[in-house]
Amino acid sequence: MLSPAQLDEILTLQLAVAWAGEGGEQEVRLRWWETDMVSKYGGRALFDLLTPRTAAWATLEAAREAARRVEEQARNKAADPDQLISLFRFGFAIDEQLQDRLAEHKRNGISPELALPRLAELMRKWDREAFVAWVRVGDKPNCVNDPGGRRLTSAPPADPVDTARRLAYALAPLVDAYPFPHYRDGARAE
């Protein structure tokens, strides 16, 4: 089991990438998925009406789901999709813990800005260079571009937080389509 702090760090990375990857008409960011969930006049306006208490979380969760689906499409092009570890798929045990932690945040009624302060500082205003600097934390992973995406060539770290940080780091340099950073043959204890 991961600690709440570990889960929050991975969620922060996932939600930041989900937000940055949006490319709707209201707020154009990276356009890796054609959603506009987190913008004030996009999905946020709808969720404010439908789920006023959890709207901020609901929009981030919807953007995260869009990112997960784009990643799933890239994953399904691989010959061994179940052997890949990526930012939005760590394996059943960790993915379930992340989903439960997100649900816990929504139930607690604490805003994303208070629950995940590193996310809040990034999301104040879209800045491409600031996003690149934000994901470039820690050691630069060695990557190769293969037909399935940007593959990290080392074994994934034992710590899922370090794995998530390296996967986020591997998003840079930014490209027009989601680069799908991933580890291959990622068997490790969950």
Order of alpha helices (4+ residues) and beta strands (2+ residues): alpha-alpha-alpha-beta-alpha-alpha-alpha-alpha-beta-beta-alpha-beta
